[in-house]
Amino acid sequence: MRRAYDEELERLHRLFSQMGNMVNEAIYKSIKAFVTHDKELAKTVILEDLKINEIEHQLEQDSIELIALQQPVTGDLRKIITVMKACADLERIGDHAVSIAKSTIRVKGTRRHKPIEDKISLAGDKIKQMGQDIIDAYIQYDAEKALEIAKRDNDIDELATQIRKDSIEEMKKDSDLVLGATDYILVSTYLERMGDYITNISEWILYFNTGEIKELNTHHDLD
C-alpha cells in the first residue's frame, strides 16, 4: 500500500516538473516573440497554454484525491500541499506569458525602441533563469536555493520600473511611439508579476521544509 502511495507522490512530483519546464518554455517563447515581432511564435504560446492548464487541473485533482484517500500526515501532507499551491503559481506565470504573446499579436504601433526592447529581453532572460532554478530547487526541496532565487526578484522589479520610466520618457519625445511604448509598459508589468509568482513558489518550498508560511517579498500585488 505504502509503495503505491509513494509512487503516486513521485508521479505528482514528475508532473509538476513537466509543467514547470513547459512554463519556462512559454516564458522564453513569449519574450522572443515580442522582441522579434513574431506573431506566429506568439500564437504557439497561446495554444500550448491549454496543455499547461490541463496539467494544473490534473495535479490539483490528483492531489485532492490523494489527501482524501490516504489522509496523509505531516511531511507527506506538506508535500502534496506544496504541489497544489506551487502549480497554481506556475499556471499564473503561464497566463502572463500568454498576455505577452497577445501583446505581440495585437501590437499596432510601427515605431519600436530597441534600447527598451533590450531591457525587456534582459528581464525575460532573468525570469527564465529564475524559472528554471526554482524547478530545480523544488525537485530537491532546497530551501537555501529557494531563498536565493526569491532575492533575485528585486532585479526584476528594478528592470520593470526602468522599462516603465523609459517608455514614458520616449512617449513624451515621440508621439508615434505611444502605442508601442504602452505595450512595453504592459509587458514590464507581466514580467514583474512572473517574478512575484516565482517568489511564491520559493515560499512553498520553504513551507515544505519548515511547516511555516513565510512571505519573502511583502510587496506582492498579484492577480
MILOKE-234231 format. One record per atom (N, C-alpha, C): residue in one letter; x, y, z. Coordinates in steps of 0.001 Angstrom, whole numbers, plus 500000, padded with zeros to 6 digits. Each point is the difference from the previous one (the first is absolute). Layout:
! MILOKE-234231
aXYZ ...
//
This chain:
! MILOKE-234231
m500832498793500000 m499168501207500000 m500871501265500000 r501024500000500895 r500881501158500110 r500767500221498691 r500389498880499373 r500764500118498764 r499172500699498912 a498742499598499873 a499107500615499009 a499819501491500300 y499915500318501291 y499844501386500454 y501249500818499659 d501169499430500267 d501264500674499679 d500132500234498498 e499554499016499226 e500055500133498539 e499092501136499526 e498850500136500656 e499056501067499654 e500591501378500337 l500669500080501145 l500672501253500382 l501099500350498982 e500740498994499592 e501074500193499023 e499432500460498654 r498846499456499636 r499344500380498737 r499593501478500034 l499467500442501136 l499642501418500170 l501240500876499804 h501085499572500617 h501283500698499938 h500450500151498545 r499929498902499250 r500436500001498593 r499096500886499133 l498697499914500257 l499029500786499230 l500212501498500240 f500312500344501255 f500278501396500328 f501248500479499246 s501032499175499967 s501241500355499291 s499734500200498510 q499170499121499439 q499635500108498580 q499274501328499747 m499071500331500885 m499255501251499880 m500958501196500103 g500943499920500933 g500983501071500174 g500829500222498751 n500431498915499368 n500787500107498767 n499182500628498869 m498716499657499942 m499121500563498966 m499784501501500224 v499861500390501260 v499814501420500325 v501262500784499663 n501180499436500296 n501246500679499658 n500162500169498491 e499550499007499270 e500024500085498531 e499056501115499528 a498862500120500660 a499025501055499660 a500584501387500269 i500736500136501109 i500653501284500313 i500967500362498868 y500857499030499663 y501016500221498958 y499349500400498669 k499005499213499587 k499367500249498697 k499244501325499984 s499337500334501094 s499191501233500018 s500887501242499894 i501138499994500714 i500912501144499943 i500668500083498627 k500434498839499510 k500637499980498670 k499018500501498938 a498763499546500075 a498981500429499033 a499780501509500079 f499981500523501223 f499736501434500174 f501117500856499415 v501243499667500322 v501111500867499557 v500374499776498533 t499627498839499431 t500283499782498569 t498747500222499150 h498911500394500669 h498724500309499334 h499467498794499224 d500155498819500597 d499622498735499346 d498610499555500474 k499003500353499195 k498611499715500400 k499673498505499970 e500649499274499101 e499749498544499915 e500508499294501266 l501196500394500448 l500542499415501234 l499106500348501185 a499496501223500005 a499097500436501080 a498742499118500033 k499505499650498831 k498795499146499937 k500263498616500591 t501227499478499828 t500313498676500573 t499986500056501529 v500401501136500568 v499969500159501462 v498559499883500508 i499089500637499285 i498580499986500402 i499436498587499888 l500328499304498908 l499504498628499815 l500565499043501047 e501308500117500265 e500651499078500941 e499562500236501445 d499449501184500271 d499531500289501354 d498819499105500390 l499262499522499006 l498867499097500279 l500493498735500694 k501161499492499551 k500589498792500589 k500478500270501437 i500578501189500202 i500444500389501349 i498802500020500948 n498897500567499529 n498787500058500828 n499464498606500312 e500087499122499008 e499552498603500204 e500822499312501090 i501322500186499945 i500882499368500995 i499702500556501393 e499783501322500071 e499689500601501311 e498720499395500582 h498996499834499148 h498725499418500433 h500212498555500469 q500805499242499229 q500299498609500340 q500717499905501349 l500996500864500192 l500759500015501259 l499090500311501190 e499128500961499795 e499082500391501076 e499062498842500359 q499431499383498959 q499072498873500225 q500700498826500691 d501191499654499494 d500754498876500567 d500384500267501457 s500362501246500281 s500392500371501365 s498825499877500955 i498840500485499567 i498788499926500840 i499631498539500265 e500072499182498940 e499682498571500151 e500960499313500966 l501275500341499887 l501014499397500868 l499749500362501469 i499639501255500238 i499699500430501378 i498761499274500522 a498974499901499143 a498747499367500426 a500161498502500260 l500746499325499129 l500112498541500102 l501049499544501014 q501107500733500076 q501122499546500834 q500084500696501358 q499294501133500110 q500058500804501232 q501447500146500502 p500855500592499145 p501419500104500360 p500237500901501211 v501098499765500676 v500345500820501168 v501346500700499772 t500211501052500740 t501247500772500081 t500719500170498663 g501173499353499826 g500842500211498820 g499287499709498700 d499271498895499942 d499299499640498764 d498913501020499667 l499290500447501023 l498941500990499783 l500609501310499481 r501110500384500605 r500674501234499560 r500474499876498556 k500466498806499649 k500462499754498628 k498847500210499008 i498842499478500329 i498838500113499105 i499509501450499927 i499952500668501147 i499563501410500026 i500973500865499198 t501301499708500129 t501014500744499243 t499758499869498497 v499707498794499538 v499701499781498576 v498772500805499579 m498932499901500793 m498746500682499649 m500181501510499896 k500661500561500991 k500161501458500041 k500986500478498934 a501124499292499884 a501031500426499043 a499526499840498558 c499187498984499720 c499550499823498612 c498997501103499618 a499252500516500977 a499102501130499726 a500822501242499640 d501139500190500686 d500882501131499676 d500620499828498616 l500400498776499672 l500546499728498659 l498967500333498920 e498773499618500253 e498937500234499025 e499817501499499748 r500109500806501064 r499864501455499847 r501191500581499220 i501192499433500197 i501163500449499217 i499721499734498512 g499459498809499717 g499618499661498622 g498981500974499431 d499045500424500841 d498992500974499554 d500644501331499610 h501013500416500772 h500675501264499672 h500831499870498723 a500555498807499745 a500689499760498719 a499004500147498851 v498782499504500208 v498936500139498994 v499662501480499786 s499962500763501094 s499710501436499876 s501061500705499158 i501269499607500184 i501087500582499187 i499815499596498528 a499631498732499790 a499756499519498629 a498863500780499348 k498961500292500766 k498860500763499463 k500411501429499668 s500895500563500811 s500527501345499695 s500731499991498665 t500730498918499748 t500761499865498744 t499048499962498803 i498910499269500132 i499046499827498903 i499234501300499734 r499676500703501090 r499123501162499836 r500773501288499702 v501319499999500200 v500764501250499903 v499697500749498699 k499637501273500147 k499589500789498830 k501042501044499623 g500800500396500958 g501010501031499720 g501124499446499139 t500414500761498997 t501103499539499148 t501336500473500557 r499972501039500811 r501245500539500559 r500416499174501213 r501241499524499982 r500522499206501123 r501206500719500598 h500405499573501168 h501147500619500669 h500923498894500499 k501124499807499288 k500874498852500290 k500566499995501425 p500497501122500531 p500544499948501366 p498990499503501039 i498726500377499829 i498967499515500935 i499759498509499772 e499949499606498727 e499788498576499697 e501172499156500507 d501208500567499992 d501157499282500558 d499823499768501500 k499439500993500684 k499746499841501441 k498907498947500255 i499010499967499116 i498945498978500105 i500619498614499804 s500907499888498995 s500701498726499762 s500802499571501224 l500701500958500593 l500818499714501184 l499126499527501158 a498880500694500227 a499072499601501069 a499440498602499720 g499694499734498726 g499492498680499611 g501010498902500258 d501276500265499671 d501072499021500250 d500119499703501494 k499940501059500809 k500118499842501459 k498820499203500562 i498800500290499490 i498803499271500451 i500108498525499621 k500431499734498764 k500111498608499555 k501005499242500868 q501128500651500324 q501001499357500860 q499430499731501391 m499274500978500531 m499337499808501302 m499022498824499936 g499266499938498873 g499022498923499826 g500656498627499970 q501110499899499258 q500730498719499934 q500556499633501376 d500572500994500670 d500623499747501309 d498973499619501060 i498805500589499910 i498989499697501027 i499483498569499826 i499948499508498759 i499591498603499781 i501057499061500590 d501274500339499788 d501089499198500594 d499909500008501530 a499755501191500559 a499896500124501466 a498824499188500524 y498907499999499225 y498815499232500395 y500309498497499984 i500638499541498925 i500318498569499872 i500836499526501192 q500908500868500450 q500898499621501112 q499474500466501372 y498855500694499982 y499469500634501232 y501118500786500693 d500696500827499196 d501175500730500471 d499589501394500478 a499826500162501308 a499525501257500584 a501009501133499804 e501280499661500103 e501044501025499851 e499989500590498588 k499882499106499029 k499940500444498606 k498726500823499755 a498896499564500587 a498725500716499849 a500107501435500528 l500669500165501130 l500200501337500584 l500828500879499076 e501059499418499431 e500893500753499106 e499239500440498746 i499148499122499468 i499224500324498789 i499023501138500288 a499352499957501162 a499033501047500374 a500663501373500045 k501263500040500440 k500717501287500085 k500200500623498624 r500088499144498978 r500221500503498636 r498792500762499457 d498859499836500664 d498791500697499550 d500191501519500045 n500878500486500892 n500269501443500074 n500567500526498679 d500847499180499337 d500559500396498694 d498892500185498968 i499030499086500036 i498873500073499054 i499187501264500262 d499730500277501273 d499231501200500357 d500703501268499514 e501327500036500188 e500771501184499573 e499972500169498480 l500164498877499285 l499955500064498534 l498620500429499504 a498955499461500619 a498626500344499602 a499740501490500218 t500475500515501128 t499843501433500297 t500734500841498962 q501206499551499627 q500804500719499005 q499319499986498631 i499432498855499632 i499300499886498705 i498815500975499956 r499251500054501098 r498842500907500055 r500444501468499897 k501055500318500747 k500520501372500016 k500488500407498604 d500794499118499370 d500522500276498660 d498864500147498984 s498991499145500132 s498862500023499060 s499262501330500073 i499782500482501216 i499292501277500182 i500829501154499422 e501314499948500250 e500903501042499460 e499952500033498474 e500050498808499386 e500011499929498532 e498663500412499405 m498906499697500699 m498669500423499545 m499922501527499897 k500607500647501000 k499981501474500024 k500776500569498817 k501070499314499616 k500854500486498914 k499430499699498620 d499312498842499879 d499588499518498679 d498575499439500080 s499055500758499468 s498590499587500096 s499726498716499212 d500838499711498990 d499818498773499218 d500305498748500823 l500694500198501113 l500393498851500837 l498957499667501070 v498952500820500085 v499028499829501096 v499406498593500029 l499574499485498846 l499389498655499975 l501000498923500417 g501183500047499401 g501031499004500320 g500434500078501456 a500191501219500500 a500480500180501375 a498950499567501027 t498725500131499638 t498932499513500891 t500133498498500188 d500330499301498913 d500223498551500093 d501241499683500827 y501045500821499880 y501205499788500822 y499643500055501487 i499165500981500340 i499596500168501411 i499214498777500464 l499073499538499154 l499215498802500339 l500902498786500204 v500926499804499067 v500897498839500070 v500873500065501248 s500461501196500363 s500826500137501212 s499207499568501233 t498706500299499999 t499136499596501126 t499834498490500045 y499826499379498828 y499867498531499962 y501270499331500519 l501155500531499606 l501278499435500454 l500145500131501519 e499592501156500502 e500070500236501446 e499128499001500753 r498820499743499461 r499085499028500632 r500581498593499965 m500639499646498876 m500644498685499907 m501029499828501122 g500787501039500218 g500993499955501080 g499342499783501351 d498862500640500202 d499274499840501270 d499484498567500173 y499524499413498907 y499496498618500094 y501133498997500234 i501163500273499415 i501157499130500262 i500388500108501475 t499911501218500539 t500265500196501428 t499000499214500847 n498748499971499563 n498981499191500699 n500420498530500067 i500534499485498879 i500422498596499977 i501152499797500990 s500888500992500089 s501070499949501017 s499394499851501394 e498941500750500241 e499335499957501316 e499421498611500287 w499471499342498948 w499428498659500206 w501084498955500242 i501178500198499380 i501123499085500269 i500435500149501458 l500039501239500481 l500339500241501412 l498951499385500917 y498729500137499599 y498910499419500792 y500184498486500128 f500378499352498884 f500217498552500068 f501078499651501029 n501046500810500036 n501119499729500907 n499721500340501455 t499202501054500212 t499835500499501377 t498593499836500567 g499016499850499111 g498609499951500468 g499433501385500261 e500797501034499698 e499542501381500229 e499818500725498666 i498951500811499937 i499783500826498807 i500590501374500291 k501037500333499243 k500722501250500242 k500086500798498702 e499608501272500044 e500083500842498812 e501420500494499820 l500544499757498811 l501375500427499726 l500039501408499413 n499009500326499185 n499892501365499453 n498644500551500395 t499979500898500947 t498724500458500563 t499263500967499082 h500660500393498889 h499342500979499109 h499140499327498944 h499766498715500064 h499213499302498965 h498663500686499763 d499660500117498730 d498670500515499637 d499540499167498807 l499599498779500281 l499759499043498919 l498536499999499572 d499811499620498724 d498646499734499523 d500032498812499067 
//
